[in-house]
Amino acid sequence: MNFKQHWSMRSLCPALLLAGIAAVAVGVHADEAAPKPVASKRQMMKECMAKQKASNAGMSKEQMKKNCRDVTDTERENAKADKDSAGQR
């Protein structure tokens, strides 16, 4: 009787370990597949302006706005391209 219990425990441990690894892998894959919400242009501009002010690069406010407009436009275009390419898969 002990012999059979020993073998069943030896089989059970790897099976549980494999099930745990599979569950983690599925969770990671689900996180990667979930679309990331795109912030509004206004929110992106706010965040960019805050970063520009924090860096205190000595730029005028108009120059910071221009830089942030360029950055936010590029980020939004990239996000749209990523969304489009994900839809084609």
C-alpha positions as CSV (number, residue, x, y, z in Angstrom):
1,M,0.0,0.0,0.0
2,N,2.8,2.4,0.8
3,F,4.4,1.6,-2.5
4,K,1.3,2.8,-4.5
5,Q,1.0,6.0,-2.4
6,H,4.6,6.8,-3.0
7,W,4.2,6.6,-6.8
8,S,1.0,8.6,-6.8
9,M,2.7,11.4,-4.9
10,R,5.6,11.3,-7.3
11,S,3.2,11.7,-10.1
12,L,1.1,14.3,-8.4
13,C,3.9,16.8,-7.7
14,P,5.2,17.2,-11.2
15,A,1.6,17.4,-12.5
16,L,0.8,20.2,-10.0
17,L,4.0,22.0,-10.9
18,L,3.2,21.8,-14.6
19,A,-0.3,23.0,-14.0
20,G,1.1,26.0,-12.1
21,I,3.5,26.9,-14.8
22,A,0.8,26.7,-17.4
23,A,-1.5,28.9,-15.3
24,V,1.3,31.5,-15.0
25,A,2.0,31.4,-18.8
26,V,-1.6,31.8,-19.7
27,G,-1.8,34.8,-17.3
28,V,1.2,36.4,-18.8
29,H,-0.1,35.9,-22.3
30,A,-3.4,37.4,-21.4
31,D,-1.7,40.5,-20.1
32,E,0.3,40.9,-23.3
33,A,-2.8,40.5,-25.4
34,A,-4.9,43.1,-23.5
35,P,-4.9,46.4,-25.3
36,K,-3.4,49.3,-23.4
37,P,-5.7,52.2,-23.0
38,V,-4.5,55.3,-24.9
39,A,-4.5,58.5,-22.9
40,S,-6.4,61.4,-24.3
41,K,-4.3,64.0,-26.2
42,R,-5.0,66.5,-23.5
43,Q,-3.7,64.2,-20.8
44,M,-0.6,63.3,-22.8
45,M,0.1,67.0,-23.3
46,K,-0.2,67.6,-19.6
47,E,2.2,64.8,-18.7
48,C,4.7,66.0,-21.4
49,M,4.6,69.6,-20.2
50,A,5.1,68.5,-16.6
51,K,8.2,66.5,-17.8
52,Q,9.5,69.4,-19.8
53,K,9.1,71.8,-16.8
54,A,10.8,69.3,-14.5
55,S,13.8,69.0,-16.8
56,N,14.0,72.8,-16.8
57,A,15.9,72.8,-20.0
58,G,15.6,76.6,-20.3
59,M,13.1,76.5,-23.2
60,S,10.3,78.9,-23.7
61,K,6.8,77.7,-23.0
62,E,6.0,77.9,-26.7
63,Q,9.0,75.7,-27.5
64,M,7.9,73.2,-24.8
65,K,4.4,73.1,-26.3
66,K,5.7,72.5,-29.8
67,N,7.9,69.7,-28.6
68,C,5.0,68.1,-26.7
69,R,2.7,68.4,-29.6
70,D,5.2,66.6,-31.8
71,V,5.7,63.9,-29.1
72,T,2.0,63.3,-28.5
73,D,1.2,63.2,-32.2
74,T,3.9,60.6,-32.7
75,E,2.8,58.5,-29.7
76,R,-0.8,58.6,-30.9
77,E,0.2,57.6,-34.4
78,N,2.3,54.7,-33.0
79,A,-0.6,53.6,-30.8
80,K,-2.9,53.6,-33.7
81,A,-0.5,51.7,-35.8
82,D,0.0,49.1,-33.1
83,K,-3.8,48.8,-32.7
84,D,-4.2,48.3,-36.5
85,S,-1.4,45.7,-36.7
86,A,-2.9,43.8,-33.7
87,G,-6.3,43.8,-35.5
88,Q,-4.7,42.2,-38.6
89,R,-3.3,39.2,-36.7
